[in-house]
Amino acid sequence: MSDHSTASPFIRDEEVFVRMTFPERLQHFALILSFVLLIVTGLPLLIVRLAPDSVTGFFLRGVFHRIAAVVLILTLLWQFLYAILTARGREMLRAIRPGFRDVRDAFQAFGHNLGIAGFLAHKGIGKRFFEKHPYWRFAEPPAFDRYNFIEKFEVFAVVWGSVIMIVSGFFMWNVKLSLRLFPLWVHEIFVLVHGYEAILAFLAILVWHMYNVHLNPDVFPMSRIWLDGKTTGRDLREHHRLEYERIAARRERAAMNN
């Protein structure tokens, strides 16, 4: 995102802010570790290539897959308790709650990136309309708060995807229980859903998350927040403008009171 915003005298561009605390980075590392292990041990094509005729290899794959699943469940439980039992967690939960503004931001970002309205306005097409309704030119990208609509979507995608994987995986792990409670065709649906959801999650991380967090030209070759948890005043101003303005306003009030 280009920098069209005005810097505040109350926030230096090089000032460091903590975006992810150490416990939050640990949760993220545990999530990465369990996810990678689940993918490596769960993708059928990879299993066939590594151990095409090995009973031992197939057994070990299952053991490591279940260990990774338990780690994932414990990590999600840790994150849930952190979100409701700590002040920091509750603050993050409020910040990441989706709202109508996220729909509007997504629409504005799409319009800005598409560039059609700007092209028409530049050519003089619909000039009166755009003069009367400048919003529809989408001349600027939306200003985001602590979390933008993409980050919020990713978080809730992890939540609903994990629920699907845990429920379907539980009954795949306990075949006898599954067949005792459900007809065979329901168990087969569990297997299909588990596999396709795994592929969807893998592609979402590989294409969506990796680009937005690491390969995006604004942060390429990598955002270091997941490593040190730190961001700068300049990054806040460029990528989380509303949070930046809120911090600046709070500091300005404090300065006036003193």
N, C-alpha and C positions, 0 to 999 in steps of 0.2 A: 504494500500500500504506500503510495507516495505521501509525503509529509506536507499537508496543506494547513496544518493547525498551528496555532500560536503558542509558543512556550510560555509557561508561567514563571514568574520570578521566584516563586516559592518552591519550585522543584527543579533541581539541576538535572540536565540530561544524563550526566554520568552517575547520578545518585543510584544506589543499589536498593532494590526492594525484594523482599522474600515472597515468591509466588508459590513455591512448594516447600513446606517444612520437611525436616528429616523423616518423621513418621510417614508423611504423605509420599515421599520418594521411596521409602521402603515398601509401602503398599504397591506403588507403581512397579518396582522391580519384581516383587512377588507375582504380580499380575502378568508381567512380561514373561518371566520364567515359566510359570504354569501354562500360559497360552502357547509358547513356543514348543514346550514338551508335549502338550496335547496335540498340536498340529503334526509334529514329527512322528509321534507314535500312532496317530489316528488316520492320516491320509492313506487310503488303501494302496495307491500306486507306489508310494514310497516304501510301504511295508513289503510289497511284492519284490521290489528291486533289491531291498536289503536282505531279505530272508525268504526267498521264493519257496523253499521246501523244508524250512527248518521249524520243527515243532518247538524247540527251545526258544528260537527267536520270536516266534509268535507268542509264546507264554510270557517272555520278558517284556515284549511290547505291551501286553495287557497289564502287567504289573506296573510298569512305568506310567502308563496311561491313567491308571486308577490313582496312583500317587499324585500325579499332576492334577487330577480332578479334585482330590481332597485338598491340595494346596490352594487351588482356585476357590473352592467353597470357603475355606478358612479365611482367605484374603478378602473375599466379598463380605463375609461376616465381620471381619475386622473393620472394613471400611464403613459398614452400616453402623456399627457401634460407635466408631469415631465420629460419624456424622450426627448422631443423636445425643452423645454423651459429653462431647467437648464443645466449648464455646467456638473454637475455630471451625470445627466440623459443622456446627449449626449455621455459622456465618456462610460457609461455602455452600451448604444446602439451599439456603435462601437465595444466594447469588446465582445458582445454577438452575433454579426453578424456571421452567419455560413460561412464556407469556405471549400476549398478542404482539408485543414489540418485536419478538423474535420472528414472527411471521412477516411483519412489515420490513424488518432488516433483511430477511432472506429475499423478499421481493425486490427491495431496493438494490441489493448487491447483484442479483441476477440482471436487473435492468441496466445497472452501471457496467457490468462486465460484457453484456451483450452489445451495448453501444448503439443500438438502433435509434433510440430517441435522440441521442446526441448527434448522430449522423443527419437525421431529418432536420433537427434544429439548425445545424450548420449549413444545410442546403436551403434553408428558408422555408421548408415545408412545415406547415402547421405553426407558423411563427406566432400568430395571435394566441393560439392555444397554449403554447409553451410560455409566452409572456404572462398569461393569466394564471397558469398553473406550472410554475417553475419546478415543482417537485417531480413532475413526470419527465423531466429531462434526464433525471438520474445523473446529474453532472458530477456528483461526489459519491463515494461509497458511504455506507452507513457508519455512524460512530458507535462503537461497541463498549459495553461495560466490562466487568471483570471476565465474563465468559461470553463469547459470541454464539450465534445460533448453531454453528457447526460443532463447537465444543459441547454444547448442551445436547445436541442430537447424538453425538458419539457416546456421551455418558449414559443416556437412556437406552441407546442401542446395546451397550454392554450389559445393562440391567436386564432388558427383556430377552436378549440373546442368551445370557447366562441362565435365566430361568428355564428357557426351552431346553438348553443343553443338559442342565442338571436333572430336570424331570425325566426327559427321554433317556439320558444316560443311566439314571437310577434303575429304571425298569429293564434296560439292556444288561445292566450288571446283575440284576435279580430276575433272570428269565422265568424261573419257576413261579415266583410271586406274580410277575406280569401275566403269565398264562393262566394263573388261578383267578386273577381279577378281571382279565379282559380276554376277548376272543383273539385268535391268532392274528387276524387282519389288523387289529389295533396295535399289537406288538410290532408288526411289520411297519406300521406307520411311524412308530417310535424310531425304528432303525433308519427309515428314510429321512425323517425330519432331522434326526441327529447328524446324519451325514451331510445333508444339503445346508443345514445351518452352519456346520463347521466350515464348509467351502465358502459360504457367504461371509462368515467372520474373517476368514483368512484373506479373502479378496478385499474386504473393507479395510482391514489393517494395512495390507500391502499397497493398495491404490489410494484410498481416501485419507487415512490417518497419516501415512508416511509422507504423502505430498503436502498436506496442510501443515504438518508440524515440522518436517525436516527438509523437504525438497522444494518447498515454496521459495521463489526467488527472494522474498523478503528475509528469509532466515537461512538460506542455503549456505553451507552444506548440511547444517544441523542446528536445531535449537538446543542449547545446553541446559535449559531449565530442568529437564528430567535428571540431569547429573548433579548440578549444584543448587537448583531451586531458585536461582536469582534472575531478576530482570532489571532493566534500567529505567530511569525516568523517560528517556527518549523512546524506548519500546512501549512504555505505557501510553505516551502521548500519541504514538503512531498507530498502535493496535488496540488499545483499550482506553479510548479518549474519555469516555464518561467516568471511568474510575479515576483517571488522571485529574479531571476537572473537580471531582468530589474531594480528592486529597488536597488539591490546591486551595479549594474554597475553605476546607477545614483549617488549613494552616493560615490562611489569610484572616479568618475570624480569630484564631488564637493570637496572631500578631497584633490585631486591633485591640483585643482585650488586654494585652500586656502593655 
